[in-house]
Amino acid sequence: MKKIGFVVPWHGQNIPGGAEMALRGVTEHLNKAGIDVEILTTCVKDFMSDWNTNFHKPGLTVENSIPVRRFKVRKRNVDAFNQVNIKLMNDERLAPEEEEIFCKEMINSPDMYKYMKRHQDEYHCFVGIPYMFGPVYFMCKYFPEKSVMIPCFHEEAYIYMDVFKKAFSNIRGMLFNAEPERALAERVYDISKQKLSAPGLGLDISLNYDVERFRAKFDIQDPFILYAGRKDVGKNIYTLIRYFQEYKKRNKNNLKLVLIGGGKVNIPRTLKGEVYDLGFVSIQDKYDAYGAALTLCQPSKHESFSFVIMESWLCRRPVLVHAGCDVTKHFAVASQGGFYFDNYFEFQEQVNYLINHPETADQMGKNGRKFVLENFDWDIVTRKYIEFFEGLYDNE
């Protein structure tokens, strides 16, 4: 099998984010399994940086034993992009000409597409992740017969764009992080003739945690709900804060809320002393926090996998997820490792159940750990990926 080229908008060993973590994990484990992989990306630093700035030098480097080819980005019209992107963020549909603006003024690298055209015969296939960025869209548009996506779909306005429906319906195949993501893709796109698989993503199952180390280091002795991840509106964190504020009004106990991860969030004054915003913490501190928590809460409605709920389960703690996210709800039910809530009163009921039934909470955490070990050990996931790539052209 020829080498596999993974196409991404940016790449780095320490970039946070689900898709970025997925790429690193998949490529590193395929590489360890003897598969020739390469990363094709831009010179942009990361999602939060200026997409007009070439932070890295263009050219070939080797990072963590994997070749990385970087290409300069073209200068984009930021104002034009923002005017159409805000509509999508507000769940509005775009006119055809607005969709073209979105794709054109998104992060893009014509140099990358020229390279792919000249060298496409050297690759078994191109694999794009995630779906909505310029390099992945144009990969699908220009090289459909060689293109596979790990799309990271979730319910949002972007997936319904007509330009995406046209481009994504003609590619070779898709790899999904969960079965509900696959069901969403089959509902939105015509992918009946594509090779499809839902191998999920792998995790480091050897992680360890120390509950008392966390409590001593951060001086948090009370029981707490944990939020782990980027603190922004898109992750629905303000719903969690609002629910917790209401919870403290109605329930006179010592439960706290602990937030870890990047970004800023406004904490109501009434929650002073009730919420700990720890910001970025080390990976080990994160694992310790999972183990010390009453439960992890993942309020996001837009997830195609969710590493944090899997990590919480590996640390033997149950999870609370939003009923509006099909993927995390599916995982909570399938694992018997968590609850899902659709409103404040369900949230309150579930939190109090976990407080009042510690043995059941512990068992739910154990159920979740068993679910992760049986489905998302990297050896299992990597084998599924290899089988997919080896059979990619079987119907020809």
SULSULUR-V306899 format. One record per backbone hydrogen bond with DSSP energy under -0.5 kcal/mol. NH is the residue of the N-H (numbers start at 1). CO is the residue of the C=O. Records with the same first field share a line. If there is no record, write none. Layout:
NH = CO ; CO
This chain:
3 = 122
4 = 36
5 = 3 ; 125
6 = 4 ; 38
7 = 5 ; 127
8 = 6 ; 40
11 = 44
15 = 12
21 = 17
22 = 18
23 = 19
24 = 20
25 = 21
26 = 22
27 = 23
28 = 24
29 = 25
30 = 26
31 = 27
32 = 28
33 = 29
34 = 31
35 = 30
37 = 35
38 = 4
39 = 67
40 = 6 ; 38
41 = 39 ; 69
42 = 9
43 = 71
49 = 46
53 = 50
54 = 52
55 = 43 ; 53
56 = 43
59 = 70
61 = 68
63 = 61 ; 66
66 = 63
67 = 37
68 = 61
69 = 39
70 = 59 ; 68
71 = 41
74 = 108
78 = 76
81 = 77
82 = 78
83 = 79
84 = 80 ; 81
85 = 81
86 = 82
88 = 84
89 = 85
90 = 86
91 = 88
92 = 87
98 = 95
99 = 95
100 = 96
101 = 97
102 = 98
103 = 99
104 = 100
105 = 101
106 = 102
112 = 109
113 = 109
114 = 110
115 = 111
116 = 112
117 = 113
118 = 114
119 = 115
120 = 116
122 = 119
123 = 120
124 = 3
125 = 3
126 = 146
127 = 5
128 = 126 ; 148
129 = 7
131 = 151
133 = 130
136 = 133
137 = 133
138 = 134
139 = 135
140 = 136
141 = 137
142 = 138
143 = 139
146 = 143
147 = 143 ; 144
148 = 126
149 = 173
150 = 128
151 = 149
156 = 154
159 = 156
160 = 157
161 = 158
165 = 161
166 = 162
167 = 163
168 = 164
169 = 165
170 = 167
171 = 168
172 = 144 ; 147
173 = 147
174 = 195
175 = 149
176 = 197
182 = 178
183 = 179
184 = 180
185 = 181
186 = 182
187 = 183
188 = 184
189 = 185
191 = 189
194 = 191
195 = 172
196 = 194
197 = 174
200 = 176
203 = 376
205 = 203
207 = 204
214 = 210
215 = 211
216 = 212
217 = 213
218 = 214
219 = 215
220 = 215
221 = 219
225 = 256
226 = 295
227 = 258
229 = 260
231 = 262
232 = 230
235 = 232
236 = 233
237 = 232
239 = 236
240 = 236
241 = 237
242 = 238
243 = 239
244 = 240
245 = 241
246 = 242
247 = 243
248 = 244
249 = 245
250 = 246
251 = 247
253 = 251
256 = 223
257 = 274
258 = 225
259 = 276
260 = 227
261 = 279
267 = 265
268 = 266
271 = 268
272 = 269
274 = 271
275 = 271
276 = 257
277 = 275
278 = 259 ; 276
279 = 259
286 = 282
287 = 283
288 = 284
289 = 285
290 = 286
291 = 287
292 = 288
293 = 289 ; 290
294 = 224
295 = 224
296 = 318
297 = 226
298 = 296 ; 320
299 = 297
310 = 306
311 = 307
312 = 308
313 = 309
314 = 310
315 = 311
316 = 313
317 = 312
319 = 337
320 = 296
321 = 339
322 = 298
323 = 341
325 = 322
326 = 324
329 = 325
330 = 326
331 = 327
332 = 328
333 = 329
334 = 330
335 = 331
336 = 332
337 = 332
338 = 332
339 = 319
341 = 321
347 = 343
348 = 344
349 = 345
350 = 346
351 = 347
352 = 348
353 = 349
354 = 350
355 = 351
356 = 352
357 = 353
361 = 357
362 = 358
363 = 359
364 = 360
365 = 361
366 = 362
367 = 363
368 = 364
369 = 365
370 = 366
371 = 367
372 = 368
373 = 369
374 = 370
375 = 371
376 = 372
378 = 203
380 = 377
381 = 377
382 = 378
383 = 379
384 = 380
385 = 381
386 = 382
387 = 383
388 = 384
389 = 385
390 = 386
391 = 387
392 = 389
394 = 391
396 = 393
